[in-house]
Every structure is written in C-alpha cells, then in structure tokens.
C-alpha cells in the first residue's frame, strides 16, 4: 500500500511511498517498512530512528522533533517523517491499517482482570469451537488459530504482532477471537487499533504493583479498557468482586454482570465438588463440569454469560459444558488415585488462598500438601501474603518459582515473614523445586492431595537470568508415579470427567 493510505497528513511528494508493513523495533527495520518511534518501559524508540533510516525504512513516525543529525539523515535519504501526539496509540492504528483492519472482520472479546483471564478466554474458545464457530484464542498459554497452536511470548502481544495474529485468524476463516487483555497491554496501548465487541472483567488482586505503583492505579488501568468499549459492545463484570461495579461505572457499552447474586444475568452456585469436577447451578440449569475449584465455577459462569450476550442459545451452550476441559495449568488434575496431584498457576495472594481452599475440599480424608514459591524480580510486597496463603495447607513446602536474578533464599525469607512463629515452624523449605516436589510425593499418603503452585503451564524455570526446560505437570506426575508403582487413573485435565 501507499503511505497516504496509512497516514492522511503526508506531504504530496511522499503520498505514493510504498509501505509493506509497520515495525517499532529498529532491528526489524528495512526497505518498504514504516518505523514508529515510541517510548517503551526500557528504551525510547526515538533514540533508534537513525538506525531505522540507515536500515532502509521508507518512512518514520515519532512523537517529537528529530535532532539535527537524524533530520539531516532523513533529508539526505528522502525519508518522510510524520510527528504525532501519541506514537504508542498510532502504532496500533497503523499496524491495524497495514493488516487490513482485521478486527473489523472478527467478533473480538477481551478478558481483563488479575485472575481468571486465561481460563475464561480458553473456555470461550473451547465453547465456540464446540458450537461449530471457527475461533481464535490469544492467551498466556499460547495462541490458537482455529485448532492450530502458535507460541506466544507475551499474554497480550505487542501492537504489531497482535494485528498480524488477528489478520491470520481472518485469513484462516475465524469468526470470533477471545483474548486476554493485561494491564501492561492497556497502559502501553498494545490494543490500540482493535475493535472490541465485548469486554469481561474477572477479579482484581494485589499484582503488578511494581509497575503500577498502587492498587488504585492498577484498577484505573483495567477500567480504561472497559471505558474504551463502543456502545455497540457489551461489558460483563464480576459482581462478586469488590470492584465489579467500579469497573463498568463509566463505560458506554451495554453492562451485564455474572456472579452468585440476583444482579447476575445467570446466578451460579456450586452444588457438588469432588475430584471428578463439579456440579454447578447456572441460572435455571444444572451442569456437570470437569473443572476443579469454586473459582472455576465463577470463570465458567463468565464464559456462559458472555456467550449468551453474543447471541448463543443457552440450551446449546449448557449441553457443551461437560466437554470443556478448561485451561492447561489451571487447577489441572495430573494424577488421580490414592494421591491426587494438581498443578495450578496461581501467583497472587487471593488466587493462592482460593486455590488452596478449593484443593483442601478435595481431600479424601487425608491432608493437603502445598508446594509453592514466588517469582523473582516481581512485586516483592505480595510475598508475605502469598506465603501465608500457602501455609494454610496441612503441610506447606516453600520452594523456588522463577527466581530470575534474585537469591531464592531471600524470596523464601520474605514469604516466611508473613507467618506467625508457630506457623513458621510447620513450614518446610526446600529451595530446589524438584527436591520439593519429590519430598511432597514421598510424604504423601492415600487420601492426600499434593498441590503444586505457581508455574502452571510454563515450560521453563528461570534461574540467574537463564531459562531451563521445566514442566510442573511432568515433574509431579513422575514423582507420584515412581517406576514399578501402578496407581489407578482417572481422566486427566483435557478430557471430560
């Protein structure tokens, strides 16, 4: 396409400049590409404009006047420069146009919140797929274009990558896309240029305060996503969350709620919970789901309610529920038999407390053995609360999560800081994660539940800045099923119970 098709305010002599794509990383710059210089969290793209020009880019967009050296380089190479008020927002809009504005050809629903995003988005993708609607998914656990998996480095991709994924979904015949929308993505305007047809708010918990500063600022960023929805979209909020009403107070979208109270469109309650899953009452219907944990009943209610808001028939939706396995690494049943083994991604105080409580109710007369830690280089203020949540188990083992650049001993010391002296005496510390898992398996008795927390679906363990291959589910399965020991099995997560 021509530059004038992307940007109206282009001098006449540059209107026909050929543009084949948009980039924001000067290392990706090249001929026929438009480079957008924006300020990031670690670097300012304006400092790399000269590199982009030398790499042969066809045009540059930025938010400030270029310096004398860059201005001379632009003139010498006859590269047009367009100054805009907000380069981050412009990047998303330009990337959308360069890809044919794919979200206009899709029904796009974004899910935001601290906990539950992955499960709600995944359940919606699984549900619409079961109902015969070609669907896409953008989530922490990966990207799916129909049934085809793709890796995902960020929960919400950068603006350029996001538009490329949406365009791929359109080309492959998808009609709807369900995506997680993180607070970082909202604040950094990665979702600029996406036309949303719906937004869902799940929960707000203590998380990412190393980035946002305060819980109030974190909440305002989340609400900004729902405020940005058009009047034609829906905004679905969790009425059981303390900030559910706040999140939709100023949106233009059609407001609806899910939850356990009368304000919910389809009030839900758990009638029975066991190691096979749950029986959940949703509105007038009673459904069996293989999902574990009461918090997943809430996530299921969110997905079902969103489907109804999108025009699906409730009877057909309810009939599909028993066949929805949910998200990998979220209360995932990896071993059943004398000892039940569960892996979960929970990494905030409230989600940890909820998962530990739910797992405790699955004990077959035995104990709950919880193994978990806290990630390094991330929001250290929540570590005492997370330690206290894990320590509510009958047996608590503190270990390493992704220590990254931090000393695992210092992380565990902060977790212990949230415990009373008496409770601290009952916590075991095993910094090596494999050793901690094996210890939990050794002490487990029939009827016990071993709950492995923190990493969920992740396939790596980051130590001292190096990512090593790692799989919590495989490690727990191996520890609970040593060579020569046969245990009766039950359907694993991924199959209907």
N, C-alpha and C positions, 0 to 999 in steps of 0.2 A: 504494500500500500504506500501511498504518498504521505509525507509528513503532515500536509494540510488535512488529511483525513483523521489524524490523531489530535492535532492542535490547531485551533482556528486562528490564533494570534501568531501567525507565521509571516514574515516578510514575503512579498510576492516572488522574489528571486529564489526562495527556498521552498516554495509550496510543493514542488514536484520531487523533492528529495526522497529517494526510495528508503523505506523502513521495513525491515523483515521481522523485527522483534524489539522488545524492551528489556533492558538489564539495569541493575542497580549496583552490581559488583564490577569494578573496573577490570578485574581479572577475566571477566567473561565478555568484555567489550570487543567489538570487531566491526568490520565493514557492514553497512546497511543496518546497524543496530542503534537504537536510541538509548543513551545513557542518562539515567536520572540520579542526580546527586542529592542524597538526603542524609540527615543526621541520624546515626544509629546510636545504640547504647554504648558501643565500644569505640566507634570511629565515625568521622564526619566525611561523607562522600564527596563533599566539595574539595577536600584535600587530594582527591584522586581524579579530578576532572582532566588534568593534563595527561595522566596515564591512559585514560579512556580515549582521548583525542589521538594520542600517539598510536594507540592500538587500531585506529581507523574508524572509530564510531562516526555515524553520519550526522548526529545531532546530539545536543546536550540540553538537559533541563535541570535547573537548580533554583535555590531559594535566595541567593544573594548575588551581588555583582561579582564577577570573576576578577581576580587580581590581575595586575599588569602583565605578568608572564603568561597566564592562561589566556587572557584576552588577546594577546599577540599571537598565540598559537592558534586560537580559533580563527582569527583573521587570515593568518598565513595558509591555513588548510581549508578555508572557506566552509567552516563548520558552524551552522546556526546555533545560537544559544537562546533559550527561552526562560525567562525568570518567572516563577510562580510564587504565590504566597505560602503554599504548603506542599513541598515536594513529596512528603510521605503519602498524602492523600492523592496527589497527582499520579504517583507511581501506580497505585491500584487502578485508577481510572484509565490510565494509558495502557496498562497491561491488559485490562478488560477489552478495550477497543482493538488492541493489536491481535487479540484472540477471537474477535467477533462477538464480544459481549455474551459469553456462553451462559451466564446465569439467567439471561432473559429467556433462554430455551429450556431451562430446568426449573423445577419447583425446588427451591433451596431452603432448608430449615436448619438454623443454627442452634446449638445447645451450649449454654454457658452456665457457670456455677463452679464451686470448688470441687464438690464430689458428685459423682453420678453421670458426668458428661459422657464418658466413654460408653457406659452401659446403656444409657438412653439412646444415644445415636446408633449404637450397634443393634439394639433391639428394634429400632425403627427400620434400619436397613434389612435385617432379617425378616421382619414382618412384611414389608412391602415386597420383598423378593418372594416370600411365600404366597402373597396375594397375586403374584404374576406381574408386578410392575418393575421393569428394569431400573435398578437403583445404584447409586454410588454412595460411598462412605469415606469420610476423612476423619480419622481418629488417632488417638495416641498409639493404638495397637497396629495401625497401618492404614493404607488407602485401599479401597476396593472399587473397581470399576466393573459393575455387574458382579460376576463371580471371580474376576481376575484380581489377584492381590498385587499391591505395589508397596515398596518400602516408604516410610515417612520419617524424616529426620526430626520434624517438629510436629507437635499436636496440630497446630494450625500453620500450614506452610507460609512462606513469605509471599508477598503480593504477586510477584511474577510466577512463582511456582503454583500458587493457588489457581490463578487464571488458566494456566496450562492444564492443570488437572481437570478443572471444570470443562474446558474445551474438549479434552479427551473423552470425558463422560458423554458429552453431546455427540461426538463422532461415533461412539460405541452404542448409541441408542438409549442411554439412560434418560429417564423422565423425571427423576427426583434425586436429590442429593441431601444426605444428612451429614452435618459436620460439627465437630467441636469448635467452639469459639473461646479461646483463652483470653484472660485479662491482658496478657502481653500483646496478643494479636490485636485486641481492641485499641489499646493505648498506642501501639505502633502503627495503627491503621493498615494492617495487613489485609483486612477485609474490605477496604475501600474498593469500590467498583463492583461489589457483589450485590445483586438484587435479591434480598431475602423475602421469602413468602411466609416465614414464621420464625419465631424465636422462643426458646424454652429456658427458663431459669430453674435450676435444681436446688442448690444449697449455697450458703456462704459460711466459710470456716476460716480459721487462722491459717493463712498460707500466703506465700509470696510477699510478705511484708518487708523483706529485704529489698524488694523492687518498688512497692507502692508506698511504703512508709507507715501507713495506718490502715486499720480495718475499714475506716470510713472512706478513705481514698480508694481502697480496693473495691468497696461496694459501689462507689460512684462510677468507676470504670465499667463494672459489669452492667450497671443500669444504662450507661451510654449506648450499649449495643441495642437494648430494647427500645430506648428513646429514638434510635435511628431507623426503626422499622416503619414502613409506609402504612397508611391507613387500610390498605388492602390486605395486609398481613395479619397474623394472629400473634399474640404474646401470651404464652402459657407460663404461669408461675406456681411454685410450690407453696401452697397456703400453710403448710406445716412448718415452714422455715420462718424465723423471726423477721426476715427482711423480704418475704414474699410480696407483701403489699407495696413496700417501698419500691421494689424493682419495676413495677408496672404503673406507678402513680402518675407518670408524665408521658407515657408512650401514646402515640397516635393509633397504634394497632388495636385490633379487637382483643379485649382482655378475657382470659379464662383462667381457672385455677384447677389444679389437681391436689389431692390430699385426703385426709381422713374425715374432715368436717363437712358440714352442709353446704359450704360455699363452693365445694369442688363440683365440677361437672359430673364426675363419676366417682363418688366417695369410695375409698378402698379400706379393707381391713384384712388381717391375716386370720384365717380360721384354724389352720393347722400347719405346723412346721416340723419337718423331720429331715433325715439325711438324704431322702429322695427329692426334696424340694419343699414346695409349699402349696397349700390350697388357699387361694385368695378370693375374697369377695370384691368385685369391682362393679359398682353400680348395681344393676339387677342380676348380674351374672356371677356364678361361682366357677373358678377356673383352677386347674392344676398346672403348675409351672415347675420345671426342673431347677429354677433359680434358688439359691440359698440366701437366707438373711432377710430380715424385715425391710432393711433399706432397699433391697432389690424389689420388694413389693411396691415401694414408692416409685422406683425407676420404671417398673412395668406399667404402673398407672399413668405415669407421664407419657410413655410411648403410646399406650392405647388412647389416651385422651387426645394426643396430638394427631393420631391417625383419624379420629372422628372429626377433628377440626379441619382436616384435609379432605373430608368428604367420604371417608371409607365407611362401610356398613359395619355396625357394632357386632352383629352376629358372625360375620365372616372373620372379623378381627379376633374375637374371642375363640373361635374354632382353631385359629392358627397358633394361639399362645402356647399350648403344650409342646410345640415343636420348635420353640425359640430357645436356643441354648445360652444366649447371653454372650458377654464379652470374655475373652481369654484373660486369665489372671485376676478376675474379679470374683471373689468367693468361689474359686474354681475347685471343684472336687477332683482331686488327683488320685486318691487311694480310698477305697472303701473296704470294709471287712472288720476284723477285730479292732483295728485302729483306723479312724477316719482322718485322712490328710487333706488339708485345704490350703490353697495359696491365694493371697489377696494383695492388691496393690496399695491398700490404704496407707496414706502418709500425711494425714492431718490429724490433730487431736480428736475431733468429733468423729471422723470416719473410723479411726482406730477404735475408739470406745464402742461405736455401733457394731463394728465387725467382731470385736472380742465378745461383746454381749450376745450377739447372734450365734456365734460359734459355740459359746458356752451352753446354749439351749439345745445343742445337738449332741451333747454328751450322752452316751448310753450307760449312765450310772457311773461313769468314770470322771477323769479330770480333763481340764482344758490346759494344754501345754502351748504357750505362745512364744514364738521366736521372732524378734524384730529389732530394728535399729533406726537410725536417722541418717539421711544423706548429708554429706559434707558440702560446704560452700553454699548452703541454702538455709535461710531463715532460722538462725540458731535460737530465737526466742521461744519457738514452739517445742523444743526438745524436752524440757521438764514435763510438759503436759503429755507429750507422746509417751514418755517413759512411764508416767502414772497410768495411762490408759492400758499399756501392755501389761503392767504389773497387776492389773485386776484379775488376770488369769490365775488359775490354781498354781501353775508353775510358769514363771516368766524367765526367759533367757534373752539377755541383751547381747546383740552382736553387731557386726558391720553391715551397713547397707551399701551405698556408693560413697565411700569416704572422700573420694576425689583428692583434693590436695591437703585435706586435714588429717590429723592424727586420730585414728579410730578411738584411742583411749580417751581423748578429750571429748569426743562426741558422746561416748557412753557415760563419762563423768557428768556431763550436762543432763543426760537422761535420768541418772540416779539422783540428781539434785531436786527432782520433783517428788521424791518419795520420803515418807517418814523413816526414821531409823529402824523401826520394827519391820516395815515392809521391805526396806532395802536388804535386810538380812535374808529374805526369801528369794531374792533375785540372783540368778547365776549369770556370770559374764563370761562369754566365750567369743573373743574378737574375730576368730576365723569362722566365716559363715558356714562353711562345710562342716567344720567340727561342731558348731552349734546345732546344726540340723541332725547330724548323726547322734549327738548326745540326746536330743529330744526323742529320736527314734528308739534309742537304747532303753530309755526310762519309761517309754510308753507301754501301757498295759491294755488288754482288751477293754473296750468301752471308752477309752480316751480319745480325745481329738487333738491332733497336732496342727496348729495354725501357724503358717509361715507368712510373715507380713513384710510389705514394703516394696518388693520388686515386681511382683505380679508377672506380667507378660514379658518383661525385659530379658534380653538375651546376652547381657553383659554385666560385668562388675567393674566399676571404675575405681582404681586404686592408684594414687600418686599420679593422676592425670593419664593413666593408661587403661584402656578398656580391654578386659579379659573376657573370653567366652564364658557365659554363665546362664543357667536355666533353673530357676527355683523349683518348678514343677518336676523336672527330671531329677534334681537332687533329692527332693523329698520322696519321690516315688522309689528311687534307688535305696534310700536309707530305710524306708519302711518295708521294702521287699528285698531283703538280702538274698544272696544266692542260696538256693535249696529250700527256701521258705515259700510255701504257696498260701495265699490268702484269698478267700472268696471275693469276687469282684462285683461291682455294680457299675452301671453306665457312667462313664466319665463325662465331665463337662463337654458339651459339644453334641451330645445325643439326648433326646427327650427321655426323662426319667419315667 
